Structures are given as C-alpha cells and as structure tokens.
C-alpha cells in the first residue's frame, strides 16, 4: 500500500530544445573548430567508421531542461540567438561535410497533472533561420513516469 506522501508526488512537465548537425563520417571536433561554438554533446561514432559500414556522428547544442511553465517559443528563440552569429559557418559545414541540420524539442508531459500541455510553436526568427540553412524540425512527446 502506498503512503499518502507517495500518492501526492507528481511528475512535472519538462522540456528542452536542441540544434543538431548529423551525418556520416565526420569528426564533431572539426565542426566545433570551424563554427566556434562549444556543443553540449557530440557523438563521434562515424568519425572513424569504415566506408562500407556508415555510422552517424552528431554535433549538438541544447538548452537547459525547463520544468513546468514551458515556453517552447522562448527556448528555441534562445537557442537560435546562440547559433545565428555562426550562420555562414554553419552553412559551410553543412555543405562541406554533407550534414543534416535540425532543431528538436523534447517534451516530457506529466500524466499526473490536470493542466494542459504546453504550446508548441516556433517564432518567425527561428523559422527564418531554419529555412535559410535547410533544417527540419522534430518534436518528440513522451509521457512522464509516475513518481
């Protein structure tokens, strides 16, 4: 039997946004050096993979995870403001390394709360930047586990 405290534990809505460059056979350290922005995470799996067995590498810049009052517009705008000054260099590495750019939003929604889901949308600045570099958008929804 659960205690009263366990019954009152509620999972919170959480969200983060990320800008990712991914592709085959590239070293993310090269991307960092060229565009001059330190990523929050990299995966160099494809940097040394054989040509007959391609493996994807990635370079990623993420926002902090937000809890509760989630504002996707603000999160993505903040992210774009960080990478926008390097737009020409980003375009250069996309072309030279054959990379796929994207912005992603990961939303973990509480199943315990009676509140509505956060609005998911993108402002004009974000849309313009993503269109200019040929990026796509990925929004991922997950349901939080009860805690």
DSSP file (Angstrom, degrees, kcal/mol; ACC not computed):
  #  RESIDUE AA STRUCTURE BP1 BP2  ACC     N-H-->O    O-->H-N    N-H-->O    O-->H-N    TCO  KAPPA ALPHA  PHI   PSI    X-CA   Y-CA   Z-CA
    1    1 A X              0   0    0      0, 0.0     2,-0.2     0, 0.0     0, 0.0   0.000 360.0 360.0 360.0 136.7    0.0    0.0    0.0
    2    2 A X        -     0   0    0      1,-0.1     2,-0.1     2,-0.0     0, 0.0  -0.501 360.0-122.0 -80.1 147.4    1.3    3.5   -0.9
    3    3 A X     >  -     0   0    0     -2,-0.2     4,-1.7     1,-0.1     5,-0.1  -0.377  28.3-106.2 -78.9 167.2    1.7    6.1    1.7
    4    4 A X  H  > S+     0   0    0      1,-0.2     4,-1.3     2,-0.2     5,-0.1   0.888 120.4  55.4 -60.6 -40.0   -0.1    9.5    1.5
    5    5 A X  H  > S+     0   0    0      1,-0.2     4,-0.7     2,-0.2     3,-0.3   0.900 105.8  50.8 -62.2 -40.2    3.2   11.2    0.5
    6    6 A X  H >4 S+     0   0    0      1,-0.2     3,-0.8     2,-0.2    -1,-0.2   0.888 107.4  53.9 -64.8 -36.9    3.8    8.8   -2.4
    7    7 A X  H 3< S+     0   0    0     -4,-1.7    -1,-0.2     1,-0.2    -2,-0.2   0.788 108.4  50.7 -66.3 -26.5    0.2    9.5   -3.6
    8    8 A X  H 3< S+     0   0    0     -4,-1.3     2,-0.5    -3,-0.3    -1,-0.2   0.525  81.0 109.8 -91.1  -6.3    1.0   13.2   -3.6
    9    9 A X    <<  -     0   0    0     -3,-0.8     2,-0.4    -4,-0.7   138,-0.3  -0.581  52.3-168.2 -71.4 121.9    4.2   13.0   -5.6
   10   10 A X        -     0   0    0     -2,-0.5     2,-0.2   137,-0.1   136,-0.1  -0.914  19.2-128.5-115.5 138.6    3.5   14.5   -9.0
   11   11 A X        -     0   0    0     -2,-0.4     2,-0.3   133,-0.1   101,-0.2  -0.582  29.2-134.1 -77.1 147.3    5.7   14.3  -12.1
   12   12 A X        -     0   0    0     -2,-0.2     2,-0.2    97,-0.1    99,-0.1  -0.712  18.2-104.7-101.2 152.8    6.4   17.7  -13.7
   13   13 A X        -     0   0    0     -2,-0.3    55,-2.4    96,-0.1     2,-0.3  -0.542  44.7-173.2 -66.1 141.8    6.3   18.7  -17.3
   14   14 A X  E     +AB  67 108A   0     94,-2.5    94,-3.1    53,-0.2     2,-0.3  -0.974   8.9 173.5-138.0 151.8    9.8   19.0  -18.7
   15   15 A X  E     +AB  66 107A   0     51,-2.0    51,-3.4    -2,-0.3     2,-0.3  -0.991   8.5 176.4-155.5 151.7   11.2   20.2  -22.0
   16   16 A X  E     - B   0 106A   0     90,-1.6    90,-2.7    -2,-0.3     2,-0.3  -0.975  15.9-145.8-147.7 159.3   14.5   21.0  -23.8
   17   17 A X  E     - B   0 105A   0     -2,-0.3    46,-2.7    47,-0.3     2,-0.3  -0.918  15.3-172.3-123.6 152.0   15.4   22.1  -27.3
   18   18 A X  E     -CB  62 104A   0     86,-2.6    86,-3.2    -2,-0.3     2,-0.5  -0.998  20.6-145.6-145.2 148.7   18.5   21.2  -29.3
   19   19 A X  E     -CB  61 103A   0     42,-2.8    42,-2.5    -2,-0.3     2,-0.4  -0.970  30.8-172.8-109.4 125.8   20.1   22.2  -32.5
   20   20 A X  E     -CB  60 102A   0     82,-2.9    82,-2.1    -2,-0.5     2,-0.5  -0.954  23.3-165.2-128.4 139.1   21.8   19.2  -34.1
   21   21 A X  E     +CB  59 101A   0     38,-2.7    38,-2.4    -2,-0.4     2,-0.3  -0.992  26.2 172.8-114.6 123.2   24.1   18.6  -37.1
   22   22 A X  E     +CB  58 100A   0     78,-1.9    78,-3.4    -2,-0.5     2,-0.3  -0.946   9.6 124.3-134.1 154.8   24.3   15.0  -38.1
   23   23 A X  E     -C   57   0A   0     34,-1.9    34,-3.2    -2,-0.3     3,-0.3  -0.978  51.6 -67.0 176.9-177.3   25.9   13.0  -40.9
   24   24 A X  E    S+C   56   0A   0     74,-0.4    32,-0.2    -2,-0.3    23,-0.1  -0.694  97.5   2.2 -96.8 145.0   28.2   10.2  -41.9
   25   25 A X  S    S+     0   0    0     30,-1.1     2,-0.3    -2,-0.3    -1,-0.2   0.870  90.3 123.6  55.0  51.4   32.0   10.1  -41.5
   26   26 A X        -     0   0    0     -3,-0.3     2,-0.6     4,-0.0    21,-0.2  -0.988  57.8-128.2-138.5 154.4   32.8   13.4  -39.8
   27   27 A X    >>  -     0   0    0     -2,-0.3     3,-1.6    20,-0.1     4,-0.9  -0.884  12.6-148.9 -99.6 117.2   34.5   14.4  -36.6
   28   28 A X  H 3> S+     0   0    0     -2,-0.6     4,-2.3     1,-0.3     5,-0.2   0.780  96.1  67.0 -57.3 -27.2   32.4   16.7  -34.4
   29   29 A X  H 3> S+     0   0    0      1,-0.2     4,-2.2     2,-0.2    -1,-0.3   0.848  96.0  55.9 -61.8 -32.6   35.5   18.4  -33.2
   30   30 A X  H <> S+     0   0    0     -3,-1.6     4,-2.2     2,-0.2    -1,-0.2   0.900 107.1  49.2 -63.6 -40.3   36.1   19.7  -36.7
   31   31 A X  H  X S+     0   0    0     -4,-0.9     4,-2.9     2,-0.2     5,-0.4   0.923 110.0  50.5 -65.8 -44.7   32.6   21.3  -36.6
   32   32 A X  H  X S+     0   0    0     -4,-2.3     4,-1.9     1,-0.2     5,-0.4   0.923 112.0  48.2 -58.4 -45.2   33.3   22.9  -33.2
   33   33 A X  H  < S+     0   0    0     -4,-2.2    -1,-0.2     1,-0.2    -2,-0.2   0.895 115.3  44.1 -63.7 -41.2   36.6   24.3  -34.5
   34   34 A X  H  < S+     0   0    0     -4,-2.2    -2,-0.2     1,-0.2    -1,-0.2   0.930 121.9  34.2 -73.2 -46.7   35.1   25.7  -37.7
   35   35 A X  H  < S-     0   0    0     -4,-2.9    -2,-0.2    -5,-0.2    -1,-0.2   0.690  96.4-135.7 -88.8 -15.9   31.9   27.3  -36.3
   36   36 A X     <  +     0   0    0     -4,-1.9     2,-0.4    -5,-0.4    -3,-0.1   0.761  62.0 120.6  73.6  25.2   33.4   28.4  -32.9
   37   37 A X        -     0   0    0     -5,-0.4     2,-0.5    -6,-0.2    -1,-0.2  -0.989  61.5-130.4-123.3 129.6   30.6   27.2  -30.7
   38   38 A X        -     0   0    0     -2,-0.4     2,-0.0    -3,-0.1    -5,-0.0  -0.669  27.5-137.4 -78.8 122.2   31.1   24.7  -27.9
   39   39 A X        -     0   0    0     -2,-0.5    22,-0.3     1,-0.1     3,-0.1  -0.306   9.4-135.2 -75.3 162.5   28.5   21.9  -28.2
   40   40 A X  S    S+     0   0    0     20,-2.1     2,-0.3     1,-0.3    21,-0.2   0.702  88.8   3.5 -86.5 -22.9   26.6   20.5  -25.2
   41   41 A X  E     -D   60   0A   0     19,-1.9    19,-2.5     2,-0.0     2,-0.3  -0.986  62.3-170.8-157.7 154.1   27.2   17.0  -26.6
   42   42 A X  E     -D   59   0A   0     -2,-0.3     2,-0.4    17,-0.2    17,-0.2  -0.964  12.1-156.4-139.4 157.1   28.8   15.1  -29.5
   43   43 A X  E     +D   58   0A   0     15,-2.5    15,-2.3    -2,-0.3     3,-0.4  -0.931   9.5 180.0-134.2 111.2   28.8   11.6  -30.9
   44   44 A X    >   +     0   0    0     -2,-0.4     3,-1.6    13,-0.2     4,-0.5   0.092  42.3 122.3 -98.4  22.3   31.9   10.9  -32.9
   45   45 A X  G >  S+     0   0    0     11,-0.3     3,-0.5     1,-0.3    12,-0.2   0.845  76.8  45.7 -54.3 -37.7   30.9    7.3  -33.8
   46   46 A X  G >  S+     0   0    0     -3,-0.4     3,-0.8     1,-0.2    -1,-0.3   0.558  87.3  90.0 -85.3  -6.6   31.1    7.9  -37.5
   47   47 A X  G <  S+     0   0    0     -3,-1.6    -1,-0.2     1,-0.3    -2,-0.1   0.837 105.5  19.3 -60.4 -34.1   34.4    9.7  -37.5
   48   48 A X  G <  S+     0   0    0     -3,-0.5    -1,-0.3    -4,-0.5    -2,-0.1   0.140  93.4 128.5-124.1  19.7   36.4    6.5  -37.9
   49   49 A X    <   -     0   0    0     -3,-0.8     5,-0.1     6,-0.2     2,-0.1  -0.439  65.6 -99.9 -78.2 153.2   33.8    4.1  -39.3
   50   50 A X    >   -     0   0    0      3,-0.2     3,-1.3     1,-0.1    -1,-0.1  -0.372  26.1-121.7 -69.2 148.6   34.5    2.2  -42.5
   51   51 A X  T 3  S+     0   0    0      1,-0.3     3,-0.4     3,-0.1    -1,-0.1   0.803 113.4  54.6 -62.3 -29.5   33.0    3.5  -45.7
   52   52 A X  T 3  S+     0   0    0      1,-0.3    -1,-0.3     2,-0.0     2,-0.2   0.599 113.4  43.1 -81.9  -9.7   31.2    0.2  -46.2
   53   53 A X  S <  S-     0   0    0     -3,-1.3    -1,-0.3     2,-0.0    -3,-0.2  -0.631  85.3-161.8-131.8  74.9   29.6    0.5  -42.8
   54   54 A X        -     0   0    0     -3,-0.4     2,-0.4    -2,-0.2    -3,-0.1  -0.307   6.9-171.4 -65.6 138.6   28.5    4.1  -42.4
   55   55 A X        -     0   0    0     -9,-0.2   -30,-1.1    -5,-0.1     2,-0.3  -0.980  22.9-117.1-128.9 140.7   27.8    5.3  -38.8
   56   56 A X  E     -C   24   0A   0     -2,-0.4   -11,-0.3   -32,-0.2     2,-0.3  -0.592  23.9-166.4 -84.0 136.5   26.3    8.6  -38.0
   57   57 A X  E     -C   23   0A   0    -34,-3.2   -34,-1.9    -2,-0.3     2,-0.3  -0.757  10.3-162.3-106.6 162.1   28.1   11.3  -36.0
   58   58 A X  E     -CD  22  43A   0    -15,-2.3   -15,-2.5    -2,-0.3     2,-0.4  -0.998  19.6-158.8-148.7 153.5   26.4   14.3  -34.4
   59   59 A X  E     -CD  21  42A   0    -38,-2.4   -38,-2.7    -2,-0.3     2,-0.4  -0.999  26.8-175.9-126.5 127.8   27.2   17.7  -33.0
   60   60 A X  E     -CD  20  41A   0    -19,-2.5   -20,-2.1    -2,-0.4   -19,-1.9  -0.984  23.9-167.8-138.6 138.9   24.5   19.2  -30.7
   61   61 A X  E     -C   19   0A   0    -42,-2.5   -42,-2.8    -2,-0.4     2,-0.3  -0.991  24.5-174.1-120.6 121.4   23.8   22.4  -28.8
   62   62 A X  E     -C   18   0A   0     -2,-0.5   -44,-0.2   -44,-0.2     2,-0.1  -0.789  20.9-127.2-117.5 156.1   21.0   22.0  -26.2
   63   63 A X        -     0   0    0    -46,-2.7     2,-0.1    -2,-0.3    12,-0.0  -0.420  43.9 -87.6 -83.7 170.6   19.1   24.3  -23.9
   64   64 A X        -     0   0    0     -2,-0.1     2,-0.4     1,-0.1   -47,-0.3  -0.441  53.5 -95.3 -69.4 155.6   18.7   23.6  -20.2
   65   65 A X        -     0   0    0    -49,-0.1     2,-0.3    -2,-0.1   -49,-0.2  -0.637  41.0-148.4 -75.9 128.1   15.8   21.5  -19.3
   66   66 A X  E     -A   15   0A   0    -51,-3.4   -51,-2.0    -2,-0.4     2,-0.4  -0.735   6.4-150.6 -96.5 147.2   12.8   23.6  -18.3
   67   67 A X  E     -A   14   0A   0     -2,-0.3     2,-0.4   -53,-0.2   -53,-0.2  -0.912  56.9 -26.9-116.8 146.2   10.2   22.4  -15.8
   68   68 A X  S    S+     0   0    0    -55,-2.4     2,-2.8    -2,-0.4    -2,-0.1  -0.350 121.4  58.2  57.8-106.4    6.5   23.3  -15.6
   69   69 A X  S    S-     0   0    0     -2,-0.4     2,-0.4     1,-0.1    -1,-0.1  -0.212  79.8-176.3 -60.6  74.8    6.0   26.8  -17.2
   70   70 A X        -     0   0    0     -2,-2.8     2,-0.5    -4,-0.1    49,-0.3  -0.596  17.7-173.9 -84.1 129.7    7.4   25.6  -20.5
   71   71 A X     >  -     0   0    0     -2,-0.4     4,-2.5     1,-0.1     5,-0.2  -0.860   5.4-179.6-124.3  93.9    7.8   28.1  -23.3
   72   72 A X  H  > S+     0   0    0     47,-0.7     4,-2.6    -2,-0.5     5,-0.3   0.868  83.3  57.5 -63.1 -37.4    8.9   26.4  -26.5
   73   73 A X  H  > S+     0   0    0     46,-0.2     4,-2.1     1,-0.2    50,-0.3   0.945 111.3  42.0 -56.6 -48.7    8.9   29.7  -28.4
   74   74 A X  H  > S+     0   0    0      2,-0.2     4,-2.6     1,-0.2    -2,-0.2   0.905 113.0  53.2 -67.6 -42.5   11.4   31.2  -25.9
   75   75 A X  H  X S+     0   0    0     -4,-2.5     4,-1.9     1,-0.2    -2,-0.2   0.934 113.8  41.4 -58.9 -48.2   13.5   28.0  -25.7
   76   76 A X  H  X S+     0   0    0     -4,-2.6     4,-2.5     2,-0.2    -1,-0.2   0.864 113.2  53.5 -72.1 -34.2   14.0   27.8  -29.4
   77   77 A X  H  X S+     0   0    0     -4,-2.1     4,-2.3    -5,-0.3    -1,-0.2   0.912 108.8  50.0 -64.1 -41.9   14.5   31.6  -29.8
   78   78 A X  H  X S+     0   0    0     -4,-2.6     4,-1.1     2,-0.2    -2,-0.2   0.903 111.7  48.9 -61.2 -42.5   17.2   31.5  -27.2
   79   79 A X  H  X S+     0   0    0     -4,-1.9     4,-1.4    -5,-0.2     3,-0.5   0.922 110.8  49.3 -64.0 -45.7   18.9   28.6  -29.0
   80   80 A X  H  X S+     0   0    0     -4,-2.5     4,-2.8     1,-0.2     3,-0.2   0.892 105.2  58.1 -62.8 -40.2   18.8   30.3  -32.4
   81   81 A X  H  X S+     0   0    0     -4,-2.3     4,-0.5     1,-0.2    -1,-0.2   0.826 105.8  51.4 -59.8 -30.6   20.2   33.5  -30.9
   82   82 A X  H  < S+     0   0    0     -4,-1.1    -1,-0.2    -3,-0.5    -2,-0.2   0.855 120.5  31.3 -73.6 -35.5   23.3   31.5  -29.8
   83   83 A X  H >< S+     0   0    0     -4,-1.4     3,-1.5    -3,-0.2    -2,-0.2   0.661  97.0  85.4 -99.1 -17.3   23.9   29.9  -33.2
   84   84 A X  H >< S+     0   0    0     -4,-2.8     3,-1.9     1,-0.3     4,-0.2   0.858  83.5  59.0 -55.6 -41.0   22.7   32.7  -35.5
   85   85 A X  T 3< S+     0   0    0     -4,-0.5     3,-0.3     1,-0.3    -1,-0.3   0.767 107.2  49.3 -61.4 -21.6   26.0   34.6  -35.5
   86   86 A X  T <> S+     0   0    0     -3,-1.5     4,-2.8     1,-0.2    -1,-0.3   0.149  75.5 119.8 -99.4  18.1   27.7   31.5  -36.9
   87   87 A X  H <> S+     0   0    0     -3,-1.9     4,-2.7     1,-0.2     5,-0.2   0.887  74.1  47.7 -53.6 -47.8   25.1   31.0  -39.7
   88   88 A X  H  > S+     0   0    0     -3,-0.3     4,-1.9     1,-0.2    -1,-0.2   0.893 114.4  46.9 -63.3 -38.9   27.6   31.4  -42.6
   89   89 A X  H  > S+     0   0    0      2,-0.2     4,-2.4    -3,-0.2    -1,-0.2   0.873 111.0  52.2 -69.6 -36.9   30.0   28.9  -41.0
   90   90 A X  H  X S+     0   0    0     -4,-2.8     4,-2.4     2,-0.2    -2,-0.2   0.930 109.6  49.0 -63.5 -44.7   27.1   26.5  -40.2
   91   91 A X  H  X S+     0   0    0     -4,-2.7     4,-2.0    -5,-0.2    -2,-0.2   0.897 109.8  53.8 -59.4 -39.4   26.1   26.7  -43.9
   92   92 A X  H  X S+     0   0    0     -4,-1.9     4,-3.1     1,-0.2     5,-0.2   0.928 111.4  42.9 -61.6 -47.2   29.7   26.0  -44.8
   93   93 A X  H  X S+     0   0    0     -4,-2.4     4,-2.3     2,-0.2     6,-0.3   0.839 109.7  57.4 -72.8 -30.8   30.0   22.8  -42.7
   94   94 A X  H  <>S+     0   0    0     -4,-2.4     5,-1.7    -5,-0.2     4,-0.5   0.939 116.0  37.1 -59.7 -45.1   26.6   21.6  -43.8
   95   95 A X  H  <5S+     0   0    0     -4,-2.0     3,-0.5     3,-0.2    -2,-0.2   0.940 119.8  45.1 -72.4 -48.9   27.8   21.7  -47.4
   96   96 A X  H  <5S+     0   0    0     -4,-3.1    -3,-0.2     1,-0.2    -2,-0.2   0.807 125.3  32.0 -70.2 -29.4   31.4   20.6  -46.9
   97   97 A X  T  <5S-     0   0    0     -4,-2.3    -1,-0.2    -5,-0.2   -73,-0.2   0.331 104.3-122.5-109.2   5.4   30.5   17.7  -44.5
   98   98 A X  T   5 +     0   0    0     -4,-0.5   -74,-0.4    -3,-0.5     2,-0.2   0.945  51.4 173.4  52.3  55.7   27.1   16.8  -46.1
   99   99 A X      < -     0   0    0     -5,-1.7     2,-0.6    -6,-0.3   -76,-0.2  -0.591  34.2-134.4 -98.3 155.7   25.4   17.3  -42.8
  100  100 A X  E     -B   22   0A   0    -78,-3.4   -78,-1.9    -2,-0.2     2,-0.3  -0.940  23.1-155.5-107.5 115.4   21.7   17.3  -41.9
  101  101 A X  E     +B   21   0A   0     -2,-0.6    35,-1.6    33,-0.2     2,-0.3  -0.685  21.2 160.2 -92.1 145.1   20.7   20.2  -39.6
  102  102 A X  E     -Be  20 136A   0    -82,-2.1   -82,-2.9    -2,-0.3     2,-0.5  -0.994  33.5-139.0-155.3 156.9   17.6   20.1  -37.4
  103  103 A X  E     -Be  19 137A   0     33,-2.2    35,-2.4    -2,-0.3     2,-0.4  -0.971  27.7-167.9-113.2 135.8   16.1   21.7  -34.4
  104  104 A X  E     -Be  18 138A   0    -86,-3.2   -86,-2.6    -2,-0.5     2,-0.4  -0.938  14.0-161.8-126.2 148.0   14.4   19.3  -31.9
  105  105 A X  E     -Be  17 139A   0     33,-2.4    35,-3.2    -2,-0.4     2,-0.6  -0.998   6.7-162.3-126.1 127.5   12.1   19.8  -29.0
  106  106 A X  E     -Be  16 140A   0    -90,-2.7   -90,-1.6    -2,-0.4     2,-0.5  -0.954   8.8-172.0-112.4 119.8   11.7   17.0  -26.4
  107  107 A X  E     -Be  15 141A   0     33,-3.1    35,-2.6    -2,-0.6     2,-0.7  -0.949  10.5-167.2-114.1 124.5    8.6   17.4  -24.2
  108  108 A X  E     -Be  14 142A   0    -94,-3.1   -94,-2.5    -2,-0.5     2,-0.4  -0.940  19.5-159.3-109.8 109.6    8.1   15.1  -21.3
  109  109 A X  E     - e   0 143A   0     33,-3.1    35,-3.3    -2,-0.7     2,-0.2  -0.730  14.9-119.5 -99.7 136.5    4.5   15.6  -20.2
  110  110 A X        -     0   0    0     -2,-0.4   -97,-0.1    33,-0.2    35,-0.1  -0.460  14.3-165.8 -71.4 137.0    3.1   14.7  -16.8
  111  111 A X  S    S+     0   0    0     33,-0.3    -1,-0.1    -2,-0.2    35,-0.1   0.461  85.8  63.5 -95.0  -4.4    0.3   12.2  -16.7
  112  112 A X  S    S+     0   0    0   -101,-0.2     2,-0.2    33,-0.1    -1,-0.1   0.664  87.4  78.5 -94.2 -18.7   -0.4   13.2  -13.1
  113  113 A X        -     0   0    0   -102,-0.1  -101,-0.0     1,-0.1  -102,-0.0  -0.602  65.9-144.3 -97.9 153.5   -1.5   16.8  -13.6
  114  114 A X        +     0   0    0     -2,-0.2    -1,-0.1     2,-0.0     2,-0.1   0.344  68.3 109.2 -91.6   5.7   -4.8   18.2  -14.7
  115  115 A X  S    S-     0   0    0      1,-0.1    -2,-0.1    -5,-0.0     2,-0.1  -0.367  73.5-101.5 -82.2 163.5   -3.1   21.1  -16.6
  116  116 A X        -     0   0    0      1,-0.1    -1,-0.1    -2,-0.1     2,-0.1  -0.324  40.6 -92.8 -79.8 164.2   -2.9   21.4  -20.4
  117  117 A X        -     0   0    0      1,-0.1    -1,-0.1    -2,-0.1     3,-0.1  -0.405  50.6 -95.0 -70.6 151.4    0.1   20.6  -22.5
  118  118 A X        -     0   0    0      1,-0.1     2,-0.2    -2,-0.1    -1,-0.1  -0.334  43.3-100.1 -66.4 150.7    2.5   23.4  -23.3
  119  119 A X        -     0   0    0    -49,-0.3   -47,-0.7    -3,-0.1     2,-0.6  -0.493  34.6-152.6 -66.6 138.9    2.0   25.3  -26.6
  120  120 A X        +     0   0    0     -2,-0.2     2,-0.3   -48,-0.1    19,-0.0  -0.966  38.4 119.7-119.2 117.4    4.5   24.1  -29.2
  121  121 A X        -     0   0    0     -2,-0.6     2,-0.4     0, 0.0    -2,-0.0  -0.967  48.2-123.4-164.3 174.4    5.4   26.6  -31.8
  122  122 A X        -     0   0    0     -2,-0.3   -49,-0.1   -46,-0.1   -48,-0.1  -0.994  22.8-126.5-135.3 135.7    8.2   28.5  -33.4
  123  123 A X     >  -     0   0    0     -2,-0.4     4,-2.5   -50,-0.3     5,-0.2  -0.217  33.3-100.8 -76.1 169.1    8.7   32.2  -33.8
  124  124 A X  H  > S+     0   0    0      1,-0.2     4,-2.8     2,-0.2     5,-0.2   0.871 120.8  54.8 -59.1 -40.8    9.5   34.0  -37.1
  125  125 A X  H  > S+     0   0    0      2,-0.2     4,-2.3     1,-0.2    -1,-0.2   0.925 111.2  44.9 -60.6 -45.4   13.2   34.3  -36.2
  126  126 A X  H  > S+     0   0    0      2,-0.2     4,-2.7     1,-0.2     5,-0.2   0.934 114.4  47.9 -64.0 -47.3   13.5   30.6  -35.7
  127  127 A X  H  X S+     0   0    0     -4,-2.5     4,-2.5     1,-0.2    -2,-0.2   0.911 112.3  49.5 -61.8 -43.1   11.6   29.7  -38.8
  128  128 A X  H  X S+     0   0    0     -4,-2.8     4,-2.5    -5,-0.2    -1,-0.2   0.936 112.6  46.9 -61.9 -47.5   13.6   32.1  -40.9
  129  129 A X  H  X S+     0   0    0     -4,-2.3     4,-1.6    -5,-0.2    -2,-0.2   0.940 113.5  47.9 -60.9 -48.0   16.9   30.8  -39.6
  130  130 A X  H  X>S+     0   0    0     -4,-2.7     5,-2.8     1,-0.2     4,-0.7   0.888 112.8  48.8 -62.3 -39.3   15.9   27.1  -40.1
  131  131 A X  H ><5S+     0   0    0     -4,-2.5     3,-0.7    -5,-0.2    -1,-0.2   0.906 107.9  55.4 -65.2 -41.5   14.6   27.8  -43.6
  132  132 A X  H 3<5S+     0   0    0     -4,-2.5    -1,-0.2     1,-0.2    -2,-0.2   0.820 115.5  37.0 -62.7 -32.1   17.9   29.7  -44.5
  133  133 A X  H 3<5S-     0   0    0     -4,-1.6    -1,-0.2    -5,-0.2   -32,-0.2   0.438 112.2-115.3-101.5   0.8   20.0   26.7  -43.6
  134  134 A X  T <<5 +     0   0    0     -3,-0.7   -33,-0.2    -4,-0.7    -3,-0.2   0.832  59.1 159.4  73.6  32.6   17.6   24.0  -44.9
  135  135 A X      < -     0   0    0     -5,-2.8     2,-0.3    -6,-0.2   -33,-0.3  -0.447  30.1-142.7 -86.7 159.8   16.9   22.5  -41.4
  136  136 A X  E     -e  102   0A   0    -35,-1.6   -33,-2.2    -2,-0.1     2,-0.4  -0.775  13.8-124.2-115.7 168.3   14.0   20.4  -40.4
  137  137 A X  E     -e  103   0A   0     -2,-0.3     2,-0.4   -35,-0.2   -33,-0.2  -0.910  18.8-171.2-117.0 136.9   12.1   20.3  -37.1
  138  138 A X  E     -e  104   0A   0    -35,-2.4   -33,-2.4    -2,-0.4     2,-0.5  -0.991   0.8-171.2-128.7 124.2   11.5   17.3  -34.9
  139  139 A X  E     -e  105   0A   0     -2,-0.4     2,-0.5   -35,-0.2   -33,-0.2  -0.969   7.6-167.0-115.9 123.4    9.1   17.5  -31.9
  140  140 A X  E     -e  106   0A   0    -35,-3.2   -33,-3.1    -2,-0.5     2,-0.4  -0.939   1.9-162.1-115.1 125.4    9.2   14.4  -29.6
  141  141 A X  E     +e  107   0A   0     -2,-0.5     2,-0.3   -35,-0.2   -33,-0.2  -0.880  12.1 174.2-105.1 136.1    6.5   13.8  -27.0
  142  142 A X  E     -e  108   0A   0    -35,-2.6   -33,-3.1    -2,-0.4     2,-0.5  -0.961  28.4-125.6-132.5 153.9    7.0   11.5  -24.1
  143  143 A X  E     -e  109   0A   0     -2,-0.3   -33,-0.2   -35,-0.2     2,-0.1  -0.879  29.7-121.6-100.3 132.4    4.8   10.7  -21.1
  144  144 A X        -     0   0    0    -35,-3.3   -33,-0.3    -2,-0.5     2,-0.2  -0.378  25.2-115.9 -68.6 146.4    6.4   11.1  -17.7
  145  145 A X        -     0   0    0      1,-0.1     2,-0.2   -35,-0.1   -33,-0.1  -0.536  35.4-102.7 -75.0 149.0    6.5    8.1  -15.4
  146  146 A X              0   0    0     -2,-0.2  -136,-0.1     1,-0.1    -1,-0.1  -0.512 360.0 360.0 -68.6 141.6    4.6    8.5  -12.2
  147  147 A X              0   0    0   -138,-0.3  -137,-0.1    -2,-0.2    -1,-0.1   0.426 360.0 360.0-112.7 360.0    6.9    9.1   -9.3
